[in-house]
Amino acid sequence: MSFCYVRTISIALFLSIFLFLNN
């Protein structure tokens, strides 16, 4: 498994939620 790939998706989801809450 590519841990970097999973970490990238996790960060992307976190940023999406963070931006959504800011709006």
mmCIF file as gemmi writes it, N, C-alpha and C atoms, coordinates in Angstrom:
data_model
loop_
_atom_site.group_PDB
_atom_site.id
_atom_site.type_symbol
_atom_site.label_atom_id
_atom_site.label_alt_id
_atom_site.label_comp_id
_atom_site.label_asym_id
_atom_site.label_entity_id
_atom_site.label_seq_id
_atom_site.pdbx_PDB_ins_code
_atom_site.Cartn_x
_atom_site.Cartn_y
_atom_site.Cartn_z
_atom_site.occupancy
_atom_site.B_iso_or_equiv
_atom_site.pdbx_formal_charge
_atom_site.auth_seq_id
_atom_site.auth_asym_id
_atom_site.pdbx_PDB_model_num
ATOM 1 N N . MET Axp A 1 ? 0.833 -1.201 0 1 0 ? 1 A 1
ATOM 2 C CA . MET Axp A 1 ? 0 0 0 1 0 ? 1 A 1
ATOM 3 C C . MET Axp A 1 ? 0.874 1.26 0 1 0 ? 1 A 1
ATOM 4 N N . SER Axp A 2 ? 0.39 2.271 -0.697 1 0 ? 2 A 1
ATOM 5 C CA . SER Axp A 2 ? 1.133 3.525 -0.73 1 0 ? 2 A 1
ATOM 6 C C . SER Axp A 2 ? 0.602 4.457 0.343 1 0 ? 2 A 1
ATOM 7 N N . PHE Axp A 3 ? 1.36 4.594 1.42 1 0 ? 3 A 1
ATOM 8 C CA . PHE Axp A 3 ? 0.934 5.442 2.532 1 0 ? 3 A 1
ATOM 9 C C . PHE Axp A 3 ? 0.848 6.907 2.1 1 0 ? 3 A 1
ATOM 10 N N . CYS Axp A 4 ? 1.762 7.31 1.219 1 0 ? 4 A 1
ATOM 11 C CA . CYS Axp A 4 ? 1.775 8.692 0.742 1 0 ? 4 A 1
ATOM 12 C C . CYS Axp A 4 ? 0.48 9.011 0.003 1 0 ? 4 A 1
ATOM 13 N N . TYR Axp A 5 ? -0.032 8.028 -0.753 1 0 ? 5 A 1
ATOM 14 C CA . TYR Axp A 5 ? -1.266 8.216 -1.502 1 0 ? 5 A 1
ATOM 15 C C . TYR Axp A 5 ? -2.44 8.418 -0.556 1 0 ? 5 A 1
ATOM 16 N N . VAL Axp A 6 ? -2.507 7.59 0.484 1 0 ? 6 A 1
ATOM 17 C CA . VAL Axp A 6 ? -3.587 7.698 1.468 1 0 ? 6 A 1
ATOM 18 C C . VAL Axp A 6 ? -3.484 9.021 2.227 1 0 ? 6 A 1
ATOM 19 N N . ARG Axp A 7 ? -2.25 9.414 2.573 1 0 ? 7 A 1
ATOM 20 C CA . ARG Axp A 7 ? -2.043 10.66 3.308 1 0 ? 7 A 1
ATOM 21 C C . ARG Axp A 7 ? -2.477 11.863 2.465 1 0 ? 7 A 1
ATOM 22 N N . THR Axp A 8 ? -2.212 11.8 1.17 1 0 ? 8 A 1
ATOM 23 C CA . THR Axp A 8 ? -2.6 12.902 0.29 1 0 ? 8 A 1
ATOM 24 C C . THR Axp A 8 ? -4.115 13.065 0.239 1 0 ? 8 A 1
ATOM 25 N N . ILE Axp A 9 ? -4.833 11.941 0.169 1 0 ? 9 A 1
ATOM 26 C CA . ILE Axp A 9 ? -6.295 11.977 0.141 1 0 ? 9 A 1
ATOM 27 C C . ILE Axp A 9 ? -6.834 12.518 1.462 1 0 ? 9 A 1
ATOM 28 N N . SER Axp A 10 ? -6.231 12.096 2.569 1 0 ? 10 A 1
ATOM 29 C CA . SER Axp A 10 ? -6.664 12.553 3.888 1 0 ? 10 A 1
ATOM 30 C C . SER Axp A 10 ? -6.501 14.057 4.019 1 0 ? 10 A 1
ATOM 31 N N . ILE Axp A 11 ? -5.373 14.569 3.544 1 0 ? 11 A 1
ATOM 32 C CA . ILE Axp A 11 ? -5.131 16.012 3.593 1 0 ? 11 A 1
ATOM 33 C C . ILE Axp A 11 ? -6.122 16.748 2.699 1 0 ? 11 A 1
ATOM 34 N N . ALA Axp A 12 ? -6.397 16.194 1.538 1 0 ? 12 A 1
ATOM 35 C CA . ALA Axp A 12 ? -7.336 16.821 0.607 1 0 ? 12 A 1
ATOM 36 C C . ALA Axp A 12 ? -8.725 16.904 1.217 1 0 ? 12 A 1
ATOM 37 N N . LEU Axp A 13 ? -9.162 15.821 1.877 1 0 ? 13 A 1
ATOM 38 C CA . LEU Axp A 13 ? -10.473 15.815 2.525 1 0 ? 13 A 1
ATOM 39 C C . LEU Axp A 13 ? -10.512 16.813 3.672 1 0 ? 13 A 1
ATOM 40 N N . PHE Axp A 14 ? -9.422 16.886 4.443 1 0 ? 14 A 1
ATOM 41 C CA . PHE Axp A 14 ? -9.337 17.811 5.566 1 0 ? 14 A 1
ATOM 42 C C . PHE Axp A 14 ? -9.437 19.255 5.08 1 0 ? 14 A 1
ATOM 43 N N . LEU Axp A 15 ? -8.72 19.572 4.004 1 0 ? 15 A 1
ATOM 44 C CA . LEU Axp A 15 ? -8.751 20.927 3.457 1 0 ? 15 A 1
ATOM 45 C C . LEU Axp A 15 ? -10.129 21.256 2.902 1 0 ? 15 A 1
ATOM 46 N N . SER Axp A 16 ? -10.78 20.275 2.288 1 0 ? 16 A 1
ATOM 47 C CA . SER Axp A 16 ? -12.119 20.487 1.731 1 0 ? 16 A 1
ATOM 48 C C . SER Axp A 16 ? -13.104 20.834 2.835 1 0 ? 16 A 1
ATOM 49 N N . ILE Axp A 17 ? -13.046 20.09 3.949 1 0 ? 17 A 1
ATOM 50 C CA . ILE Axp A 17 ? -13.936 20.352 5.084 1 0 ? 17 A 1
ATOM 51 C C . ILE Axp A 17 ? -13.606 21.704 5.705 1 0 ? 17 A 1
ATOM 52 N N . PHE Axp A 18 ? -12.311 21.996 5.846 1 0 ? 18 A 1
ATOM 53 C CA . PHE Axp A 18 ? -11.869 23.253 6.443 1 0 ? 18 A 1
ATOM 54 C C . PHE Axp A 18 ? -12.374 24.451 5.635 1 0 ? 18 A 1
ATOM 55 N N . LEU Axp A 19 ? -12.246 24.382 4.308 1 0 ? 19 A 1
ATOM 56 C CA . LEU Axp A 19 ? -12.707 25.465 3.446 1 0 ? 19 A 1
ATOM 57 C C . LEU Axp A 19 ? -14.23 25.565 3.463 1 0 ? 19 A 1
ATOM 58 N N . PHE Axp A 20 ? -14.91 24.423 3.545 1 0 ? 20 A 1
ATOM 59 C CA . PHE Axp A 20 ? -16.365 24.402 3.568 1 0 ? 20 A 1
ATOM 60 C C . PHE Axp A 20 ? -16.894 25.084 4.825 1 0 ? 20 A 1
ATOM 61 N N . LEU Axp A 21 ? -16.243 24.834 5.966 1 0 ? 21 A 1
ATOM 62 C CA . LEU Axp A 21 ? -16.67 25.43 7.227 1 0 ? 21 A 1
ATOM 63 C C . LEU Axp A 21 ? -16.378 26.918 7.266 1 0 ? 21 A 1
ATOM 64 N N . ASN Axp A 22 ? -15.381 27.351 6.535 1 0 ? 22 A 1
ATOM 65 C CA . ASN Axp A 22 ? -15.026 28.773 6.524 1 0 ? 22 A 1
ATOM 66 C C . ASN Axp A 22 ? -16.003 29.595 5.698 1 0 ? 22 A 1
ATOM 67 N N . ASN Axp A 23 ? -16.677 28.954 4.758 1 0 ? 23 A 1
ATOM 68 C CA . ASN Axp A 23 ? -17.6 29.689 3.904 1 0 ? 23 A 1
ATOM 69 C C . ASN Axp A 23 ? -18.968 29.865 4.523 1 0 ? 23 A 1
